[in-house]
Amino acid sequence: MPNDRLPAGPAQPACRPAPHTLHAARMDRRRLLAAAAVGLPWIGMRSSRAQEATIRIGQSVALTGTQGENGTALAQGAKAAFAAINARGGVHGRSIELLTQDDAYEVPKAVANMERFLADRDTFALFTCMGTPTIGAMMPKVIESGIPFFAPFTGAQLAHPKNARNVFNIRASYADETSKLMQHLVTIGIQRIGVAYMNNAFGQEVLNAAKQFLDRLKLPEAIAVPMETNASDAGAAAAKLAGGHFGGLVLGLAGLSMLEFVKAMRAIDRSVTLYALSVSSATVKAMGANATGLVITQVVPLPSNVVTPVVRDFQAAWKASGVAADPTHAALEGYINARVFAEALQRAGRNPTRASFIEATWSLKKWDLGGYEIDASTPEHSASRFVEITMVGPTGRFVR
């Protein structure tokens, strides 16, 4: 990472020069700077040092559209954390301002938001941008620019580019979540497992993780059925898997495909237990009664579990923020990401730069955030491996 601190100026003379000497010195200095600017492109450019009063960070998430509820909760949780931090004097006396832009979970809008943030030199970092397809589209320019890309909201491997130290992932990967589900199934004695997966990168990651887990234990291979992302073949996929007499079905599905597959499967067979990943939480409300009994992995603790210290802190900040909505896993994830961001900023020193902040993120090793451990290692791995299993109860709420 290049040094982004501007060089110190020359020492001032002890005595005051004569006027004509001062004028000549000023002319010589102007000529020197003009000549230097030709060979040194950083002359005249603003440093990426954080602004004195406020640290501004940008975020592109879905505030509208099919993922709008999830994205809104994510942003609200983060802002609740920053508001609490700012109320206590900020970090080294600096407040943190999160600027959130809506992308409606559409790639062109997300890329446009990112480009506006990159063009604004007051944007210190990009924070918890949302979605596998949008983050995948952002990644080339994120890596090229070197801007801190902090805690993206995806578990996809594409968010873990090798050696990209400006990209810092917190949430456990989709492979981690899938392995947790597979371990649970094997522990309770289920070995005949089916997999329904979307015919895209996310679905393939879930399928690969399931196969690798079974291969390691030398267990029978899972029977897998692909689905189109538009869910046009949800009924056919459900019918095929319903006839397999599986002890459990692992779903590498999200959004519409999740909604339609569960609806079709429940119409055929309500006895089979369905297992899904955290991204499916956003569709639970839309599923209604069909969601009851659904087993879902989560990458943050239950937001109602006040036994966990970070959840108690979150609930206090959430209440103080005045948000009327009930707290969700997405809101808690936004809160946790904001707390981790503030800790890295604290470690970056009183005069943080992007470079010092990036280095500070990788110093977060075995750091306990009230029951949620952050342990940074390399860009290829997430800083958290937290995964727990929840179930959707009869009222639509998650229980452990």
C-alpha positions in Angstrom: 0.0 0.0 0.0 1.6 3.3 -1.0 2.3 5.9 1.7 -0.6 8.4 1.6 0.8 10.9 4.0 2.1 14.2 2.5 5.8 15.0 3.2 6.5 17.5 6.0 7.5 21.0 4.9 11.0 22.5 5.4 11.9 24.0 8.8 11.2 27.8 9.1 14.2 30.2 9.3 15.1 31.6 12.7 15.3 35.2 11.5 13.0 37.2 9.2 14.5 37.7 5.7 14.5 41.1 3.9 11.5 41.8 1.7 13.3 41.4 -1.6 14.9 38.2 -0.4 11.4 36.9 0.7 9.9 37.7 -2.7 12.7 35.9 -4.5 12.4 32.9 -2.2 8.7 32.8 -2.9 9.3 32.9 -6.7 11.9 30.1 -6.4 9.6 28.0 -4.3 6.8 28.4 -6.9 9.1 27.4 -9.7 10.3 24.4 -7.6 6.8 23.2 -6.9 5.7 23.7 -10.5 8.7 21.6 -11.7 8.1 19.0 -9.0 4.5 18.6 -10.0 5.5 17.4 -13.4 7.3 14.4 -11.9 5.2 13.8 -8.8 1.5 13.2 -9.6 0.5 13.4 -5.9 1.5 17.0 -5.6 -1.7 19.1 -5.3 -3.9 16.0 -4.5 -5.8 15.7 -1.3 -4.4 13.1 1.1 -6.7 10.1 1.9 -6.3 11.1 5.6 -9.7 11.3 7.3 -11.2 14.8 7.5 -10.6 16.5 10.9 -14.2 16.6 12.2 -16.2 13.8 10.5 -15.3 10.5 8.9 -17.7 9.9 6.1 -18.3 6.4 4.8 -20.5 5.3 1.9 -23.0 2.4 1.6 -25.0 1.0 -1.3 -27.9 -1.3 -0.3 -31.4 -2.2 -1.3 -33.8 0.2 0.5 -36.6 -0.6 -2.0 -37.5 -3.7 -4.1 -37.5 -7.3 -3.0 -34.6 -6.9 -0.6 -35.6 -3.5 0.7 -36.6 -4.6 4.1 -33.3 -6.4 4.7 -31.2 -3.6 3.4 -33.1 -1.0 5.4 -32.6 -3.0 8.6 -28.9 -3.4 7.8 -28.4 0.4 7.4 -30.6 1.1 10.5 -28.5 -1.2 12.7 -25.3 0.4 11.6 -26.6 3.9 12.1 -27.8 3.0 15.6 -24.3 1.9 16.5 -22.6 5.0 15.0 -25.2 7.3 16.8 -24.3 5.7 20.1 -20.5 6.0 19.4 -20.9 9.7 18.3 -22.9 10.5 21.4 -19.9 9.4 23.5 -17.6 11.7 21.6 -16.9 9.6 18.5 -13.5 7.9 17.8 -10.6 10.1 18.8 -13.0 13.0 18.9 -14.2 12.4 15.3 -17.8 11.5 14.5 -18.7 8.9 11.9 -21.3 9.6 9.3 -22.8 6.8 7.2 -24.2 7.9 3.8 -26.6 5.2 2.5 -27.7 5.1 -1.1 -30.5 2.8 -2.5 -29.6 0.4 -5.3 -32.9 -1.6 -5.2 -30.6 -4.7 -5.4 -29.9 -3.8 -9.1 -26.3 -4.1 -10.4 -26.3 -0.9 -12.5 -27.6 1.2 -9.7 -25.1 -0.3 -7.2 -22.2 0.3 -9.5 -23.3 3.9 -10.1 -23.5 4.5 -6.3 -20.0 3.1 -5.9 -18.6 5.3 -8.6 -20.1 8.4 -7.0 -18.6 7.5 -3.7 -15.2 6.8 -5.3 -15.3 10.2 -7.0 -16.0 12.0 -3.7 -12.6 12.3 -2.0 -14.3 12.8 1.3 -15.5 9.2 1.3 -13.1 7.4 3.6 -14.4 3.9 3.0 -17.2 1.8 1.6 -19.2 0.1 4.3 -21.4 -3.1 4.3 -22.5 -2.9 0.7 -25.1 -5.6 0.0 -25.7 -8.5 -2.3 -23.6 -11.1 -4.2 -24.3 -9.9 -7.7 -23.8 -6.2 -6.8 -20.6 -6.8 -4.8 -19.2 -9.0 -7.6 -19.8 -6.1 -10.1 -18.1 -3.6 -7.7 -15.1 -5.7 -6.9 -12.8 -4.8 -9.8 -12.9 -1.0 -9.2 -12.8 -1.6 -5.4 -9.5 -3.5 -5.8 -8.1 -1.0 -8.3 -8.9 2.1 -6.2 -7.6 0.6 -2.9 -10.5 2.1 -0.9 -11.3 0.2 2.3 -14.2 -2.1 1.4 -15.5 -3.1 4.8 -17.8 -6.0 5.8 -19.7 -6.7 2.6 -23.1 -8.3 3.1 -22.5 -11.6 1.3 -20.9 -14.9 2.1 -19.8 -15.6 -1.5 -16.2 -16.5 -2.3 -16.1 -13.7 -4.9 -16.0 -11.2 -1.9 -12.7 -12.8 -0.8 -10.2 -11.9 -3.5 -6.7 -13.2 -2.8 -4.2 -10.6 -1.4 -6.8 -7.7 -1.6 -6.1 -6.3 1.9 -8.5 -3.4 1.4 -11.4 -5.9 1.3 -12.3 -7.0 4.9 -15.0 -9.6 5.4 -16.7 -10.3 8.7 -19.7 -12.6 8.2 -19.1 -16.3 7.8 -19.0 -17.7 4.3 -21.8 -19.6 2.6 -19.5 -22.7 2.7 -19.3 -22.2 6.5 -23.1 -22.1 6.8 -23.6 -25.1 4.6 -21.0 -27.1 6.6 -22.9 -26.2 9.8 -26.2 -27.5 8.3 -24.5 -30.7 7.1 -22.9 -31.3 10.4 -26.2 -30.9 12.2 -27.9 -33.4 9.8 -25.2 -36.0 10.3 -25.3 -35.5 14.1 -29.0 -36.2 14.3 -28.5 -39.3 12.2 -29.7 -38.1 8.7 -27.5 -39.4 5.9 -30.0 -39.3 3.0 -29.8 -35.7 2.0 -31.2 -33.8 -1.0 -30.1 -30.4 -2.3 -32.1 -27.9 -4.3 -29.9 -25.1 -5.6 -30.1 -22.1 -7.8 -28.3 -22.3 -11.1 -25.9 -19.5 -10.3 -22.7 -18.9 -8.3 -24.5 -18.9 -4.9 -26.3 -22.1 -5.5 -23.1 -23.8 -6.8 -21.2 -22.7 -3.7 -23.8 -24.4 -1.5 -23.8 -27.5 -3.6 -20.0 -27.8 -3.6 -19.8 -27.3 0.2 -22.4 -30.0 0.7 -20.6 -32.4 -1.6 -17.2 -31.7 0.0 -18.6 -32.3 3.5 -20.1 -35.7 2.6 -16.9 -36.7 0.7 -14.8 -36.0 3.8 -17.0 -38.3 5.9 -17.3 -40.9 3.1 -21.1 -40.6 3.2 -23.5 -41.1 0.3 -23.5 -38.3 -2.3 -26.4 -35.9 -2.0 -29.0 -35.9 -4.7 -29.0 -32.4 -6.2 -31.6 -30.6 -8.4 -30.8 -27.3 -10.0 -33.4 -24.5 -10.3 -33.6 -21.4 -12.5 -33.3 -18.1 -10.6 -36.7 -17.0 -11.9 -38.3 -20.0 -10.2 -40.1 -21.1 -13.4 -39.2 -24.8 -12.6 -39.9 -24.7 -8.8 -42.8 -27.1 -9.1 -40.8 -29.6 -11.1 -37.8 -29.5 -8.7 -40.1 -29.9 -5.7 -41.8 -32.9 -7.3 -38.5 -34.6 -8.1 -37.1 -34.2 -4.6 -40.4 -35.1 -2.9 -40.1 -38.6 -4.4 -36.6 -39.2 -3.0 -37.7 -39.8 0.6 -35.0 -37.7 2.1 -34.4 -37.1 5.7 -33.6 -33.4 5.0 -33.4 -31.0 2.1 -30.7 -28.4 2.0 -31.7 -25.3 0.0 -29.2 -23.2 -1.8 -32.0 -20.8 -2.7 -32.8 -17.2 -2.1 -35.5 -14.6 -2.9 -38.2 -15.8 -5.4 -36.7 -19.2 -5.9 -36.8 -19.9 -2.2 -40.4 -18.6 -1.9 -41.7 -20.7 -4.8 -39.8 -23.9 -4.0 -41.0 -23.9 -0.4 -44.6 -23.3 -1.5 -44.4 -26.1 -4.0 -42.8 -28.5 -1.6 -45.2 -27.8 1.3 -48.1 -28.5 -1.1 -46.6 -32.0 -1.9 -45.1 -33.0 1.4 -45.1 -31.1 4.7 -43.2 -33.8 6.6 -39.7 -33.2 5.2 -37.6 -30.7 7.1 -36.1 -27.9 5.0 -32.7 -26.4 5.8 -31.6 -23.0 4.4 -28.9 -20.3 4.8 -29.1 -16.9 6.4 -29.9 -15.1 3.1 -33.3 -16.9 3.2 -34.3 -15.0 6.3 -35.5 -12.1 4.2 -38.3 -14.3 2.6 -39.7 -15.8 5.9 -42.4 -13.1 6.3 -43.6 -13.6 2.6 -43.7 -17.4 3.1 -46.3 -17.0 5.9 -47.3 -20.4 7.4 -45.1 -22.3 4.9 -42.1 -21.0 6.8 -43.0 -22.8 10.1 -40.4 -25.4 10.9 -37.9 -24.1 8.4 -34.3 -24.5 9.8 -32.0 -21.5 8.9 -28.4 -20.8 9.8 -27.6 -17.3 11.1 -24.2 -15.6 11.1 -25.0 -13.3 14.1 -26.7 -14.2 17.4 -30.4 -14.2 17.9 -31.3 -10.4 18.2 -33.6 -11.2 21.2 -30.9 -13.2 23.1 -30.0 -10.6 25.7 -27.8 -13.2 27.5 -25.2 -12.2 24.8 -23.5 -8.9 25.8 -23.3 -7.5 22.3 -27.0 -8.2 21.8 -27.8 -6.2 25.0 -25.7 -3.3 23.6 -27.5 -3.6 20.3 -30.9 -3.5 21.9 -30.1 -0.4 23.9 -28.7 1.4 20.8 -31.7 0.3 18.7 -34.2 1.6 21.3 -32.2 4.9 21.6 -32.3 5.3 17.8 -36.1 5.5 17.8 -36.6 2.9 15.1 -40.2 1.5 15.3 -39.5 -1.8 13.5 -38.6 -5.0 15.5 -34.8 -5.7 15.5 -33.8 -8.4 13.0 -30.7 -10.5 12.3 -29.8 -8.0 9.5 -30.1 -5.1 11.9 -27.8 -6.8 14.4 -25.3 -7.6 11.6 -25.2 -3.9 10.6 -24.7 -3.0 14.3 -21.8 -5.5 14.7 -20.1 -4.3 11.5 -20.3 -0.7 12.7 -18.8 -1.6 16.1 -15.9 -3.5 14.4 -15.4 -0.5 12.1 -15.1 1.8 15.0 -12.6 -0.4 16.8 -10.4 -0.6 13.7 -10.6 3.2 13.4 -9.6 3.5 17.1 -6.5 1.4 16.4 -5.7 3.4 13.3 -4.7 6.4 15.5 -5.7 10.0 16.0 -4.9 10.9 12.4 -6.2 7.9 10.4 -5.5 7.4 6.7 -7.0 4.7 4.5 -3.7 2.8 4.7 -3.5 3.0 8.5 -7.1 1.9 8.8 -6.6 -1.1 6.5 -3.6 -2.2 8.6 -5.7 -1.8 11.7 -8.4 -4.1 10.4 -5.9 -6.9 10.1 -4.8 -6.4 13.7 -8.2 -7.5 15.0 -7.2 -11.0 16.2 -9.2 -12.9 18.7 -11.1 -9.7 19.7 -14.2 -10.4 21.7 -17.1 -8.1 20.9 -19.3 -9.2 23.8 -19.8 -12.8 22.7 -19.0 -12.4 19.1 -15.3 -13.0 18.2 -13.4 -11.2 15.4 -10.3 -13.0 14.3 -8.7 -11.6 11.1 -6.3 -13.7 9.2 -6.1 -13.2 5.4 -8.3 -11.7 2.8 -9.3 -15.1 1.6 -11.1 -15.8 5.0 -13.8 -14.1 7.0 -13.0 -12.6 10.3 -15.9 -14.4 11.9 -16.8 -18.1 11.8 -19.9 -17.6 13.9 -22.8 -19.8 12.6 -25.8 -20.9 14.7 -28.9 -22.8 13.8 -32.4 -21.3 14.3 -35.9 -22.5 13.5 -38.9 -20.5 12.4 -41.7 -20.9 15.0 -45.4 -20.9 14.5 -45.6 -17.1 14.9 -42.9 -16.5 12.3 -40.2 -15.6 14.8 -36.8 -17.3 15.0 -36.1 -19.6 17.9 -32.9 -21.5 18.8 
